[in-house]
Amino acid sequence: MEQGNSELTGRHEGRPVSTLLSRLSGRVKAREESLVEEWTDLVTWANEHTVTTPEQAATIIDGVIDTGVPIAGDGAPLVSEFALMEVVAVLGRSPDGGRAYVGGIIECAWRLPGIYAAVIEGRLAPWRAERIADLTRSLNVEAAAFVDRQLAAVGGVGWAQLDRLVTEAILRFDPERAEHERQAAADRRHFDFDDIDSNGQVESHSLLDGADAHDLDQALTRRAIVRGKLGDTDSFDVRKSKAAGDLARQDLSLDLLFADEETGEVIAQSPGRKVVLNVHITNTALNDEPANPFAKPAANPVGRWADKQVPISTAQIKEWLRARDTTVIVRPVVDLNDCIPVDSYEIPDRIRRRVELRDHTCRFPGCPKQATRCDLDHAQPHGQGGVTCPCNLVALCRRHHRAKTFSRWRYMIVLPGYYLWTSPHGRHFLVGPDGTRALDPPRTVDPDE
């Protein structure tokens, strides 16, 4: 059997494969050396932005102090919050991801000196050190030092061994935490649901008391069997899943029974199902009758789950509409171009909704926090004549709202939905619907500097 063209497998564009492998190996080494240099630069940066007094803060405006924030474990220095935002943006990382990355390097440099030395000397890959730092960040000083000593003594270990080593460190040097975690492990029962998918289905995950799980399984099994006897032709697993919905709608748990305030009679209340959707479809898309062949097709026959913004098929919407005891609220499409200002500083729900749908996330460079959980910032302050309307409102999470208000971070609205940010040291970032783009070209480092 022919395994391939020998010329292609042995040579590529005139170069032997061995040469290509050597080049790849060289690039891997160069990349690791570059990362080591990045580590040393960030440690130098951290030394210069340690905050222990107000005078060391990067910014003090109107009495608001840029306090130091802990991004590594106990004993590591606090760093300037606003300075951290700038260096994370320059690194091209998300706010939380960049904070964790810089924190991991500080964790190694200050609390894991053996690990840090191994990285600098090229004996340990930076990504492995980052993983170790993630596990030790929550340890106290003695426990972290123990892990560092053990790893230095035995060299490399597997991740399972590392987990056991961290557990041993907690037991040895932080017995109170160990006992707290032991007790907390007995209180982790839960019953959770994932986000709804495009087919209208949801996966559930639970950890139950053994007796409760047995009773629930028996109840669902009995109901699934009854459904089959009553003519439900779905599989047993599907019928059992439906039985869970039956239980939910009938509120059979004793704790969910209600007493009538006037008569004292205990009654079971069944609220039925309530599904809130944002449906961006025309009425013809939900109509079973044939559409007018000369009419334009529905522009977007897709609905969305209100809280999760998950697309829902038209077929699923129809099924919900037909279901007994189901209430479906259909909301009209929101016109994002609508810009009707109000005089007050407070933001009406209709305006907030438009800004959230336009911005989707916090508009600080790289921040992924959902706009529904953000503040709305007046780009031109309301007290300086700025209007309260979508064209002057920008979604900013609380952390980056503070940065814009109390530090030298600034932005301007280029177009609706597009924002040009300037960092305290003059770096520029364009934030838009397609993400964050750094506008400053990489600076060439003078070797004599």
Stockholm file with secondary structure:
# STOCKHOLM 1.0

chainA/1-449         MEQGNSELTGRHEGRPVSTLLSRLSGRVKAREESLVEEWTDLVTWANEHTVTTPEQAATIIDGVIDTGVPIAGDGAPLVSEFALMEVVAVLGRSPDGGRAYVGGIIECAWRLPGIYAAVIEGRLAPWRAERIADLTRSLNVEAAAFVDRQLAAVGGVGWAQLDRLVTEAILRFDPERAEHERQAAADRRHFDFDDIDSNGQVESHSLLDGADAHDLDQALTRRAIVRGKLGDTDSFDVRKSKAAGDLARQDLSLDLLFADEETGEVIAQSPGRKVVLNVHITNTALNDEPANPFAKPAANPVGRWADKQVPISTAQIKEWLRARDTTVIVRPVVDLNDCIPVDSYEIPDRIRRRVELRDHTCRFPGCPKQATRCDLDHAQPHGQGGVTCPCNLVALCRRHHRAKTFSRWRYMIVLPGYYLWTSPHGRHFLVGPDGTRALDPPRTVDPDE
#=GR chainA/1-449 SS CCCCCHHHHHEETTEEHHHHHHHHHHHHHHHHHHHHHHHHHHHHHHHHTBCSSGGGSSCEETTEECCEECCSSTTSCCEEHHHHHHHHHHHTCCHHHHHHHHHHHHHHHHHCHHHHHHHHTTSSCHHHHHHHHHHHTTSCHHHHHHHHHHHHHHCCCCHHHHHHHHHHHHHHHCHHHHHHHHHHHTTCCEEEECCCCTTSCCCEEEECCHHHHHHHHHHHHHHHHHHHHTTCCSCHHHHHHHHHHHHHHHTCSGGGEEECTTTCCEEECCCCEEEEEEEESCGGGGCCSCCCTTSCCCSCCEEEETTTCCEEEHHHHHHHHHSTTEEEEEECCCCTTCCCCBSSSSCCHHHHHHHHHHHCBCCSTTCCCBGGGSEEEESSCGGGTCCBSGGGEEEECHHHHHHHHHSSCEEEEEETTEEEEECTTSCEEEEETTEEEECSCCCCCCTTC
#=GC SS_cons         CCCCCHHHHHEETTEEHHHHHHHHHHHHHHHHHHHHHHHHHHHHHHHHTBCSSGGGSSCEETTEECCEECCSSTTSCCEEHHHHHHHHHHHTCCHHHHHHHHHHHHHHHHHCHHHHHHHHTTSSCHHHHHHHHHHHTTSCHHHHHHHHHHHHHHCCCCHHHHHHHHHHHHHHHCHHHHHHHHHHHTTCCEEEECCCCTTSCCCEEEECCHHHHHHHHHHHHHHHHHHHHTTCCSCHHHHHHHHHHHHHHHTCSGGGEEECTTTCCEEECCCCEEEEEEEESCGGGGCCSCCCTTSCCCSCCEEEETTTCCEEEHHHHHHHHHSTTEEEEEECCCCTTCCCCBSSSSCCHHHHHHHHHHHCBCCSTTCCCBGGGSEEEESSCGGGTCCBSGGGEEEECHHHHHHHHHSSCEEEEEETTEEEEECTTSCEEEEETTEEEECSCCCCCCTTC
//
